[in-house]
Amino acid sequence: MNWKVRKGELPMLDCNVKRKEDGKLNTSVYRKPTRSNRYLEFRSSHPMSVKIGLVKCLNDRAQKLSSTKENLRQKVIHIKEDLKLNNYPDKLVKKYVSKSK
């Protein structure tokens, strides 16, 4: 496995690890440059439980991989934008996407 550190950042799986000046590690969700921002379309015929599960999964991943409140805030913004592009209703997104840690 090859690791490429760029600008002090190491993308690993879906996590981005960055060493701060004080030597501590800062983690956030890694978004590939080639991402398409496409998720399960809300208007698809999948059960509602699957759609809600997707929203919860995205939120849980952001909560677990964000080491700072600022990283989490930025990821929540991305999640909301991506879900809006995939026609998820604001009410459903607000219910399951949380900014708190």
PDB file as gemmi writes it, atoms N, CA and C in Angstrom:
CRYST1    1.000    1.000    1.000  90.00  90.00  90.00 P 1                      
ATOM      1  N   MET A   1       0.844  -1.170   0.000  1.00  0.00           N  
ATOM      2  CA  MET A   1       0.000   0.000   0.000  1.00  0.00           C  
ATOM      3  C   MET A   1       0.895   1.241   0.000  1.00  0.00           C  
ATOM      4  N   ASN A   2       0.591   2.190  -0.839  1.00  0.00           N  
ATOM      5  CA  ASN A   2       1.361   3.430  -0.918  1.00  0.00           C  
ATOM      6  C   ASN A   2       0.623   4.556  -0.216  1.00  0.00           C  
ATOM      7  N   TRP A   3       1.368   5.338   0.534  1.00  0.00           N  
ATOM      8  CA  TRP A   3       0.794   6.485   1.235  1.00  0.00           C  
ATOM      9  C   TRP A   3       1.404   7.748   0.658  1.00  0.00           C  
ATOM     10  N   LYS A   4       0.575   8.713   0.328  1.00  0.00           N  
ATOM     11  CA  LYS A   4       1.064   9.984  -0.185  1.00  0.00           C  
ATOM     12  C   LYS A   4       0.622  11.098   0.754  1.00  0.00           C  
ATOM     13  N   VAL A   5       1.604  11.746   1.351  1.00  0.00           N  
ATOM     14  CA  VAL A   5       1.320  12.870   2.233  1.00  0.00           C  
ATOM     15  C   VAL A   5       1.487  14.137   1.410  1.00  0.00           C  
ATOM     16  N   ARG A   6       0.419  14.933   1.353  1.00  0.00           N  
ATOM     17  CA  ARG A   6       0.461  16.190   0.611  1.00  0.00           C  
ATOM     18  C   ARG A   6       0.014  17.315   1.526  1.00  0.00           C  
ATOM     19  N   LYS A   7       0.827  18.361   1.572  1.00  0.00           N  
ATOM     20  CA  LYS A   7       0.521  19.522   2.405  1.00  0.00           C  
ATOM     21  C   LYS A   7       0.264  19.109   3.853  1.00  0.00           C  
ATOM     22  N   GLY A   8       0.995  18.124   4.315  1.00  0.00           N  
ATOM     23  CA  GLY A   8       0.850  17.669   5.697  1.00  0.00           C  
ATOM     24  C   GLY A   8      -0.409  16.872   5.957  1.00  0.00           C  
ATOM     25  N   GLU A   9      -1.107  16.460   4.901  1.00  0.00           N  
ATOM     26  CA  GLU A   9      -2.352  15.708   5.050  1.00  0.00           C  
ATOM     27  C   GLU A   9      -2.197  14.317   4.454  1.00  0.00           C  
ATOM     28  N   LEU A  10      -2.821  13.353   5.124  1.00  0.00           N  
ATOM     29  CA  LEU A  10      -2.778  11.969   4.668  1.00  0.00           C  
ATOM     30  C   LEU A  10      -4.200  11.429   4.557  1.00  0.00           C  
ATOM     31  N   PRO A  11      -4.726  11.308   3.329  1.00  0.00           N  
ATOM     32  CA  PRO A  11      -6.046  10.692   3.183  1.00  0.00           C  
ATOM     33  C   PRO A  11      -5.922   9.180   3.358  1.00  0.00           C  
ATOM     34  N   MET A  12      -6.736   8.636   4.254  1.00  0.00           N  
ATOM     35  CA  MET A  12      -6.673   7.207   4.542  1.00  0.00           C  
ATOM     36  C   MET A  12      -8.100   6.687   4.665  1.00  0.00           C  
ATOM     37  N   LEU A  13      -8.485   5.807   3.719  1.00  0.00           N  
ATOM     38  CA  LEU A  13      -9.857   5.315   3.618  1.00  0.00           C  
ATOM     39  C   LEU A  13     -10.782   6.514   3.472  1.00  0.00           C  
ATOM     40  N   ASP A  14     -11.738   6.718   4.365  1.00  0.00           N  
ATOM     41  CA  ASP A  14     -12.611   7.890   4.232  1.00  0.00           C  
ATOM     42  C   ASP A  14     -12.283   8.950   5.277  1.00  0.00           C  
ATOM     43  N   CYS A  15     -11.055   8.909   5.793  1.00  0.00           N  
ATOM     44  CA  CYS A  15     -10.614   9.845   6.823  1.00  0.00           C  
ATOM     45  C   CYS A  15      -9.400  10.624   6.319  1.00  0.00           C  
ATOM     46  N   ASN A  16      -9.356  11.907   6.621  1.00  0.00           N  
ATOM     47  CA  ASN A  16      -8.210  12.734   6.293  1.00  0.00           C  
ATOM     48  C   ASN A  16      -7.502  13.066   7.606  1.00  0.00           C  
ATOM     49  N   VAL A  17      -6.219  12.743   7.688  1.00  0.00           N  
ATOM     50  CA  VAL A  17      -5.444  12.975   8.907  1.00  0.00           C  
ATOM     51  C   VAL A  17      -4.434  14.075   8.625  1.00  0.00           C  
ATOM     52  N   LYS A  18      -4.423  15.091   9.495  1.00  0.00           N  
ATOM     53  CA  LYS A  18      -3.508  16.212   9.323  1.00  0.00           C  
ATOM     54  C   LYS A  18      -2.780  16.451  10.642  1.00  0.00           C  
ATOM     55  N   ARG A  19      -1.462  16.598  10.553  1.00  0.00           N  
ATOM     56  CA  ARG A  19      -0.676  16.898  11.757  1.00  0.00           C  
ATOM     57  C   ARG A  19      -0.617  18.416  11.928  1.00  0.00           C  
ATOM     58  N   LYS A  20      -1.041  18.869  13.099  1.00  0.00           N  
ATOM     59  CA  LYS A  20      -1.000  20.302  13.391  1.00  0.00           C  
ATOM     60  C   LYS A  20       0.408  20.691  13.837  1.00  0.00           C  
ATOM     61  N   GLU A  21       0.662  21.987  13.928  1.00  0.00           N  
ATOM     62  CA  GLU A  21       1.990  22.482  14.298  1.00  0.00           C  
ATOM     63  C   GLU A  21       2.422  22.010  15.677  1.00  0.00           C  
ATOM     64  N   ASP A  22       1.456  21.803  16.571  1.00  0.00           N  
ATOM     65  CA  ASP A  22       1.795  21.353  17.927  1.00  0.00           C  
ATOM     66  C   ASP A  22       1.994  19.839  18.003  1.00  0.00           C  
ATOM     67  N   GLY A  23       1.900  19.153  16.847  1.00  0.00           N  
ATOM     68  CA  GLY A  23       2.124  17.716  16.800  1.00  0.00           C  
ATOM     69  C   GLY A  23       0.869  16.876  16.956  1.00  0.00           C  
ATOM     70  N   LYS A  24      -0.240  17.496  17.331  1.00  0.00           N  
ATOM     71  CA  LYS A  24      -1.496  16.758  17.484  1.00  0.00           C  
ATOM     72  C   LYS A  24      -2.085  16.449  16.113  1.00  0.00           C  
ATOM     73  N   LEU A  25      -2.911  15.411  16.071  1.00  0.00           N  
ATOM     74  CA  LEU A  25      -3.551  15.020  14.818  1.00  0.00           C  
ATOM     75  C   LEU A  25      -4.959  15.584  14.737  1.00  0.00           C  
ATOM     76  N   ASN A  26      -5.307  16.042  13.565  1.00  0.00           N  
ATOM     77  CA  ASN A  26      -6.624  16.593  13.280  1.00  0.00           C  
ATOM     78  C   ASN A  26      -7.257  15.681  12.229  1.00  0.00           C  
ATOM     79  N   THR A  27      -8.461  15.188  12.488  1.00  0.00           N  
ATOM     80  CA  THR A  27      -9.108  14.289  11.528  1.00  0.00           C  
ATOM     81  C   THR A  27     -10.411  14.882  11.016  1.00  0.00           C  
ATOM     82  N   SER A  28     -10.729  14.520   9.791  1.00  0.00           N  
ATOM     83  CA  SER A  28     -11.987  14.936   9.176  1.00  0.00           C  
ATOM     84  C   SER A  28     -12.363  13.902   8.118  1.00  0.00           C  
ATOM     85  N   VAL A  29     -13.570  14.020   7.598  1.00  0.00           N  
ATOM     86  CA  VAL A  29     -14.021  13.116   6.543  1.00  0.00           C  
ATOM     87  C   VAL A  29     -13.298  13.488   5.253  1.00  0.00           C  
ATOM     88  N   TYR A  30     -12.753  12.493   4.579  1.00  0.00           N  
ATOM     89  CA  TYR A  30     -12.052  12.718   3.317  1.00  0.00           C  
ATOM     90  C   TYR A  30     -13.034  12.645   2.162  1.00  0.00           C  
ATOM     91  N   ARG A  31     -12.998  13.653   1.318  1.00  0.00           N  
ATOM     92  CA  ARG A  31     -13.831  13.690   0.116  1.00  0.00           C  
ATOM     93  C   ARG A  31     -12.901  13.650  -1.088  1.00  0.00           C  
ATOM     94  N   LYS A  32     -13.011  12.614  -1.871  1.00  0.00           N  
ATOM     95  CA  LYS A  32     -12.140  12.459  -3.038  1.00  0.00           C  
ATOM     96  C   LYS A  32     -12.382  13.589  -4.034  1.00  0.00           C  
ATOM     97  N   PRO A  33     -11.336  14.038  -4.717  1.00  0.00           N  
ATOM     98  CA  PRO A  33     -11.507  15.083  -5.731  1.00  0.00           C  
ATOM     99  C   PRO A  33     -12.450  14.656  -6.860  1.00  0.00           C  
ATOM    100  N   THR A  34     -12.578  13.362  -7.089  1.00  0.00           N  
ATOM    101  CA  THR A  34     -13.421  12.864  -8.179  1.00  0.00           C  
ATOM    102  C   THR A  34     -14.836  12.517  -7.724  1.00  0.00           C  
ATOM    103  N   ARG A  35     -15.204  12.896  -6.509  1.00  0.00           N  
ATOM    104  CA  ARG A  35     -16.538  12.548  -5.991  1.00  0.00           C  
ATOM    105  C   ARG A  35     -17.630  13.139  -6.889  1.00  0.00           C  
ATOM    106  N   SER A  36     -18.762  12.492  -6.899  1.00  0.00           N  
ATOM    107  CA  SER A  36     -19.868  12.961  -7.744  1.00  0.00           C  
ATOM    108  C   SER A  36     -20.996  13.583  -6.926  1.00  0.00           C  
ATOM    109  N   ASN A  37     -20.924  13.493  -5.597  1.00  0.00           N  
ATOM    110  CA  ASN A  37     -21.971  14.019  -4.702  1.00  0.00           C  
ATOM    111  C   ASN A  37     -23.318  13.356  -4.941  1.00  0.00           C  
ATOM    112  N   ARG A  38     -23.308  12.162  -5.473  1.00  0.00           N  
ATOM    113  CA  ARG A  38     -24.549  11.452  -5.760  1.00  0.00           C  
ATOM    114  C   ARG A  38     -24.774  10.374  -4.724  1.00  0.00           C  
ATOM    115  N   TYR A  39     -25.962  10.381  -4.202  1.00  0.00           N  
ATOM    116  CA  TYR A  39     -26.406   9.358  -3.269  1.00  0.00           C  
ATOM    117  C   TYR A  39     -27.734   8.827  -3.777  1.00  0.00           C  
ATOM    118  N   LEU A  40     -28.327   7.951  -3.031  1.00  0.00           N  
ATOM    119  CA  LEU A  40     -29.624   7.404  -3.388  1.00  0.00           C  
ATOM    120  C   LEU A  40     -30.625   8.551  -3.582  1.00  0.00           C  
ATOM    121  N   GLU A  41     -31.198   8.637  -4.744  1.00  0.00           N  
ATOM    122  CA  GLU A  41     -32.193   9.668  -5.066  1.00  0.00           C  
ATOM    123  C   GLU A  41     -33.411   9.497  -4.161  1.00  0.00           C  
ATOM    124  N   PHE A  42     -33.850  10.594  -3.552  1.00  0.00           N  
ATOM    125  CA  PHE A  42     -34.965  10.509  -2.613  1.00  0.00           C  
ATOM    126  C   PHE A  42     -36.244  10.026  -3.290  1.00  0.00           C  
ATOM    127  N   ARG A  43     -36.434  10.385  -4.551  1.00  0.00           N  
ATOM    128  CA  ARG A  43     -37.665   9.997  -5.254  1.00  0.00           C  
ATOM    129  C   ARG A  43     -37.631   8.557  -5.770  1.00  0.00           C  
ATOM    130  N   SER A  44     -36.570   7.826  -5.455  1.00  0.00           N  
ATOM    131  CA  SER A  44     -36.487   6.428  -5.894  1.00  0.00           C  
ATOM    132  C   SER A  44     -37.522   5.588  -5.150  1.00  0.00           C  
ATOM    133  N   SER A  45     -37.713   4.383  -5.598  1.00  0.00           N  
ATOM    134  CA  SER A  45     -38.739   3.520  -4.997  1.00  0.00           C  
ATOM    135  C   SER A  45     -38.209   2.702  -3.816  1.00  0.00           C  
ATOM    136  N   HIS A  46     -37.056   3.048  -3.298  1.00  0.00           N  
ATOM    137  CA  HIS A  46     -36.518   2.355  -2.130  1.00  0.00           C  
ATOM    138  C   HIS A  46     -37.371   2.666  -0.892  1.00  0.00           C  
ATOM    139  N   PRO A  47     -37.388   1.766   0.083  1.00  0.00           N  
ATOM    140  CA  PRO A  47     -38.144   2.022   1.310  1.00  0.00           C  
ATOM    141  C   PRO A  47     -37.611   3.262   2.038  1.00  0.00           C  
ATOM    142  N   MET A  48     -38.495   3.947   2.737  1.00  0.00           N  
ATOM    143  CA  MET A  48     -38.114   5.146   3.482  1.00  0.00           C  
ATOM    144  C   MET A  48     -37.020   4.826   4.503  1.00  0.00           C  
ATOM    145  N   SER A  49     -37.049   3.625   5.066  1.00  0.00           N  
ATOM    146  CA  SER A  49     -36.036   3.259   6.065  1.00  0.00           C  
ATOM    147  C   SER A  49     -34.629   3.275   5.466  1.00  0.00           C  
ATOM    148  N   VAL A  50     -34.493   2.937   4.201  1.00  0.00           N  
ATOM    149  CA  VAL A  50     -33.192   2.958   3.531  1.00  0.00           C  
ATOM    150  C   VAL A  50     -32.730   4.404   3.353  1.00  0.00           C  
ATOM    151  N   LYS A  51     -33.628   5.280   2.980  1.00  0.00           N  
ATOM    152  CA  LYS A  51     -33.289   6.686   2.774  1.00  0.00           C  
ATOM    153  C   LYS A  51     -32.889   7.346   4.090  1.00  0.00           C  
ATOM    154  N   ILE A  52     -33.636   7.061   5.140  1.00  0.00           N  
ATOM    155  CA  ILE A  52     -33.304   7.600   6.463  1.00  0.00           C  
ATOM    156  C   ILE A  52     -31.974   7.020   6.934  1.00  0.00           C  
ATOM    157  N   GLY A  53     -31.752   5.752   6.678  1.00  0.00           N  
ATOM    158  CA  GLY A  53     -30.490   5.111   7.050  1.00  0.00           C  
ATOM    159  C   GLY A  53     -29.296   5.768   6.392  1.00  0.00           C  
ATOM    160  N   LEU A  54     -29.439   6.178   5.139  1.00  0.00           N  
ATOM    161  CA  LEU A  54     -28.362   6.870   4.432  1.00  0.00           C  
ATOM    162  C   LEU A  54     -28.029   8.184   5.131  1.00  0.00           C  
ATOM    163  N   VAL A  55     -29.061   8.958   5.458  1.00  0.00           N  
ATOM    164  CA  VAL A  55     -28.855  10.252   6.113  1.00  0.00           C  
ATOM    165  C   VAL A  55     -28.181  10.048   7.470  1.00  0.00           C  
ATOM    166  N   LYS A  56     -28.657   9.072   8.231  1.00  0.00           N  
ATOM    167  CA  LYS A  56     -28.064   8.787   9.545  1.00  0.00           C  
ATOM    168  C   LYS A  56     -26.608   8.346   9.411  1.00  0.00           C  
ATOM    169  N   CYS A  57     -26.326   7.534   8.414  1.00  0.00           N  
ATOM    170  CA  CYS A  57     -24.962   7.037   8.194  1.00  0.00           C  
ATOM    171  C   CYS A  57     -24.004   8.183   7.872  1.00  0.00           C  
ATOM    172  N   LEU A  58     -24.412   9.086   6.992  1.00  0.00           N  
ATOM    173  CA  LEU A  58     -23.570  10.232   6.652  1.00  0.00           C  
ATOM    174  C   LEU A  58     -23.305  11.089   7.884  1.00  0.00           C  
ATOM    175  N   ASN A  59     -24.348  11.304   8.689  1.00  0.00           N  
ATOM    176  CA  ASN A  59     -24.210  12.097   9.907  1.00  0.00           C  
ATOM    177  C   ASN A  59     -23.296  11.398  10.917  1.00  0.00           C  
ATOM    178  N   ASP A  60     -23.497  10.112  11.135  1.00  0.00           N  
ATOM    179  CA  ASP A  60     -22.673   9.366  12.094  1.00  0.00           C  
ATOM    180  C   ASP A  60     -21.200   9.384  11.694  1.00  0.00           C  
ATOM    181  N   ARG A  61     -20.938   9.222  10.410  1.00  0.00           N  
ATOM    182  CA  ARG A  61     -19.553   9.233   9.931  1.00  0.00           C  
ATOM    183  C   ARG A  61     -18.907  10.590  10.195  1.00  0.00           C  
ATOM    184  N   ALA A  62     -19.643  11.661   9.926  1.00  0.00           N  
ATOM    185  CA  ALA A  62     -19.114  13.003  10.181  1.00  0.00           C  
ATOM    186  C   ALA A  62     -18.845  13.203  11.669  1.00  0.00           C  
ATOM    187  N   GLN A  63     -19.766  12.745  12.520  1.00  0.00           N  
ATOM    188  CA  GLN A  63     -19.603  12.886  13.968  1.00  0.00           C  
ATOM    189  C   GLN A  63     -18.363  12.135  14.458  1.00  0.00           C  
ATOM    190  N   LYS A  64     -18.158  10.936  13.951  1.00  0.00           N  
ATOM    191  CA  LYS A  64     -17.061  10.086  14.437  1.00  0.00           C  
ATOM    192  C   LYS A  64     -15.694  10.482  13.889  1.00  0.00           C  
ATOM    193  N   LEU A  65     -15.633  10.986  12.673  1.00  0.00           N  
ATOM    194  CA  LEU A  65     -14.343  11.275  12.048  1.00  0.00           C  
ATOM    195  C   LEU A  65     -13.888  12.723  12.197  1.00  0.00           C  
ATOM    196  N   SER A  66     -14.744  13.602  12.671  1.00  0.00           N  
ATOM    197  CA  SER A  66     -14.375  15.015  12.821  1.00  0.00           C  
ATOM    198  C   SER A  66     -13.802  15.249  14.214  1.00  0.00           C  
ATOM    199  N   SER A  67     -12.538  15.644  14.268  1.00  0.00           N  
ATOM    200  CA  SER A  67     -11.901  15.845  15.567  1.00  0.00           C  
ATOM    201  C   SER A  67     -12.160  17.230  16.147  1.00  0.00           C  
ATOM    202  N   THR A  68     -12.648  18.162  15.324  1.00  0.00           N  
ATOM    203  CA  THR A  68     -12.952  19.508  15.821  1.00  0.00           C  
ATOM    204  C   THR A  68     -14.368  19.905  15.423  1.00  0.00           C  
ATOM    205  N   LYS A  69     -14.893  20.878  16.134  1.00  0.00           N  
ATOM    206  CA  LYS A  69     -16.238  21.368  15.818  1.00  0.00           C  
ATOM    207  C   LYS A  69     -16.265  22.028  14.443  1.00  0.00           C  
ATOM    208  N   GLU A  70     -15.173  22.675  14.063  1.00  0.00           N  
ATOM    209  CA  GLU A  70     -15.115  23.324  12.746  1.00  0.00           C  
ATOM    210  C   GLU A  70     -15.144  22.285  11.625  1.00  0.00           C  
ATOM    211  N   ASN A  71     -14.401  21.198  11.787  1.00  0.00           N  
ATOM    212  CA  ASN A  71     -14.445  20.124  10.785  1.00  0.00           C  
ATOM    213  C   ASN A  71     -15.853  19.559  10.668  1.00  0.00           C  
ATOM    214  N   LEU A  72     -16.509  19.366  11.805  1.00  0.00           N  
ATOM    215  CA  LEU A  72     -17.873  18.837  11.807  1.00  0.00           C  
ATOM    216  C   LEU A  72     -18.829  19.821  11.138  1.00  0.00           C  
ATOM    217  N   ARG A  73     -18.688  21.099  11.451  1.00  0.00           N  
ATOM    218  CA  ARG A  73     -19.564  22.122  10.858  1.00  0.00           C  
ATOM    219  C   ARG A  73     -19.441  22.113   9.334  1.00  0.00           C  
ATOM    220  N   GLN A  74     -18.207  22.038   8.839  1.00  0.00           N  
ATOM    221  CA  GLN A  74     -17.992  22.010   7.392  1.00  0.00           C  
ATOM    222  C   GLN A  74     -18.593  20.757   6.762  1.00  0.00           C  
ATOM    223  N   LYS A  75     -18.438  19.634   7.414  1.00  0.00           N  
ATOM    224  CA  LYS A  75     -18.976  18.382   6.867  1.00  0.00           C  
ATOM    225  C   LYS A  75     -20.498  18.399   6.864  1.00  0.00           C  
ATOM    226  N   VAL A  76     -21.103  18.967   7.903  1.00  0.00           N  
ATOM    227  CA  VAL A  76     -22.564  19.066   7.950  1.00  0.00           C  
ATOM    228  C   VAL A  76     -23.066  19.910   6.780  1.00  0.00           C  
ATOM    229  N   ILE A  77     -22.364  20.977   6.470  1.00  0.00           N  
ATOM    230  CA  ILE A  77     -22.732  21.810   5.316  1.00  0.00           C  
ATOM    231  C   ILE A  77     -22.673  20.976   4.034  1.00  0.00           C  
ATOM    232  N   HIS A  78     -21.601  20.199   3.860  1.00  0.00           N  
ATOM    233  CA  HIS A  78     -21.472  19.346   2.666  1.00  0.00           C  
ATOM    234  C   HIS A  78     -22.588  18.310   2.591  1.00  0.00           C  
ATOM    235  N   ILE A  79     -22.900  17.698   3.730  1.00  0.00           N  
ATOM    236  CA  ILE A  79     -23.964  16.685   3.759  1.00  0.00           C  
ATOM    237  C   ILE A  79     -25.285  17.307   3.323  1.00  0.00           C  
ATOM    238  N   LYS A  80     -25.615  18.461   3.876  1.00  0.00           N  
ATOM    239  CA  LYS A  80     -26.883  19.123   3.538  1.00  0.00           C  
ATOM    240  C   LYS A  80     -26.936  19.496   2.059  1.00  0.00           C  
ATOM    241  N   GLU A  81     -25.827  20.005   1.525  1.00  0.00           N  
ATOM    242  CA  GLU A  81     -25.788  20.362   0.104  1.00  0.00           C  
ATOM    243  C   GLU A  81     -25.971  19.123  -0.772  1.00  0.00           C  
ATOM    244  N   ASP A  82     -25.260  18.056  -0.428  1.00  0.00           N  
ATOM    245  CA  ASP A  82     -25.342  16.825  -1.224  1.00  0.00           C  
ATOM    246  C   ASP A  82     -26.744  16.224  -1.182  1.00  0.00           C  
ATOM    247  N   LEU A  83     -27.352  16.211  -0.011  1.00  0.00           N  
ATOM    248  CA  LEU A  83     -28.698  15.645   0.105  1.00  0.00           C  
ATOM    249  C   LEU A  83     -29.721  16.505  -0.633  1.00  0.00           C  
ATOM    250  N   LYS A  84     -29.517  17.810  -0.619  1.00  0.00           N  
ATOM    251  CA  LYS A  84     -30.418  18.693  -1.365  1.00  0.00           C  
ATOM    252  C   LYS A  84     -30.322  18.402  -2.869  1.00  0.00           C  
ATOM    253  N   LEU A  85     -29.103  18.162  -3.356  1.00  0.00           N  
ATOM    254  CA  LEU A  85     -28.907  17.819  -4.771  1.00  0.00           C  
ATOM    255  C   LEU A  85     -29.608  16.516  -5.146  1.00  0.00           C  
ATOM    256  N   ASN A  86     -29.804  15.653  -4.149  1.00  0.00           N  
ATOM    257  CA  ASN A  86     -30.452  14.363  -4.376  1.00  0.00           C  
ATOM    258  C   ASN A  86     -31.915  14.378  -3.932  1.00  0.00           C  
ATOM    259  N   ASN A  87     -32.471  15.589  -3.801  1.00  0.00           N  
ATOM    260  CA  ASN A  87     -33.898  15.831  -3.551  1.00  0.00           C  
ATOM    261  C   ASN A  87     -34.418  15.360  -2.195  1.00  0.00           C  
ATOM    262  N   TYR A  88     -33.549  15.340  -1.183  1.00  0.00           N  
ATOM    263  CA  TYR A  88     -34.017  15.010   0.165  1.00  0.00           C  
ATOM    264  C   TYR A  88     -34.695  16.237   0.760  1.00  0.00           C  
ATOM    265  N   PRO A  89     -35.874  16.064   1.372  1.00  0.00           N  
ATOM    266  CA  PRO A  89     -36.586  17.204   1.950  1.00  0.00           C  
ATOM    267  C   PRO A  89     -35.815  17.814   3.125  1.00  0.00           C  
ATOM    268  N   ASP A  90     -35.859  19.133   3.223  1.00  0.00           N  
ATOM    269  CA  ASP A  90     -35.169  19.835   4.303  1.00  0.00           C  
ATOM    270  C   ASP A  90     -35.598  19.326   5.677  1.00  0.00           C  
ATOM    271  N   LYS A  91     -36.873  19.049   5.824  1.00  0.00           N  
ATOM    272  CA  LYS A  91     -37.392  18.602   7.120  1.00  0.00           C  
ATOM    273  C   LYS A  91     -36.725  17.297   7.553  1.00  0.00           C  
ATOM    274  N   LEU A  92     -36.578  16.363   6.638  1.00  0.00           N  
ATOM    275  CA  LEU A  92     -35.945  15.079   6.952  1.00  0.00           C  
ATOM    276  C   LEU A  92     -34.464  15.277   7.269  1.00  0.00           C  
ATOM    277  N   VAL A  93     -33.791  16.110   6.503  1.00  0.00           N  
ATOM    278  CA  VAL A  93     -32.363  16.362   6.718  1.00  0.00           C  
ATOM    279  C   VAL A  93     -32.148  17.022   8.077  1.00  0.00           C  
ATOM    280  N   LYS A  94     -32.952  18.027   8.403  1.00  0.00           N  
ATOM    281  CA  LYS A  94     -32.818  18.710   9.694  1.00  0.00           C  
ATOM    282  C   LYS A  94     -33.051  17.761  10.861  1.00  0.00           C  
ATOM    283  N   LYS A  95     -33.939  16.813  10.671  1.00  0.00           N  
ATOM    284  CA  LYS A  95     -34.260  15.875  11.744  1.00  0.00           C  
ATOM    285  C   LYS A  95     -33.091  14.948  12.069  1.00  0.00           C  
ATOM    286  N   TYR A  96     -32.325  14.538  11.063  1.00  0.00           N  
ATOM    287  CA  TYR A  96     -31.295  13.518  11.268  1.00  0.00           C  
ATOM    288  C   TYR A  96     -29.853  14.004  11.158  1.00  0.00           C  
ATOM    289  N   VAL A  97     -29.637  15.211  10.680  1.00  0.00           N  
ATOM    290  CA  VAL A  97     -28.272  15.730  10.569  1.00  0.00           C  
ATOM    291  C   VAL A  97     -28.048  16.726  11.695  1.00  0.00           C  
ATOM    292  N   SER A  98     -27.063  16.424  12.515  1.00  0.00           N  
ATOM    293  CA  SER A  98     -26.817  17.211  13.720  1.00  0.00           C  
ATOM    294  C   SER A  98     -25.446  17.865  13.667  1.00  0.00           C  
ATOM    295  N   LYS A  99     -25.361  19.076  14.206  1.00  0.00           N  
ATOM    296  CA  LYS A  99     -24.089  19.786  14.270  1.00  0.00           C  
ATOM    297  C   LYS A  99     -23.361  19.516  15.582  1.00  0.00           C  
ATOM    298  N   SER A 100     -24.044  18.946  16.551  1.00  0.00           N  
ATOM    299  CA  SER A 100     -23.426  18.752  17.866  1.00  0.00           C  
ATOM    300  C   SER A 100     -22.524  17.539  17.885  1.00  0.00           C  
ATOM    301  N   LYS A 101     -21.612  17.541  18.810  1.00  0.00           N  
ATOM    302  CA  LYS A 101     -20.685  16.421  18.949  1.00  0.00           C  
ATOM    303  C   LYS A 101     -20.664  15.970  20.383  1.00  0.00           C  
TER     304      LYS A 101                                                      
END                                                                             
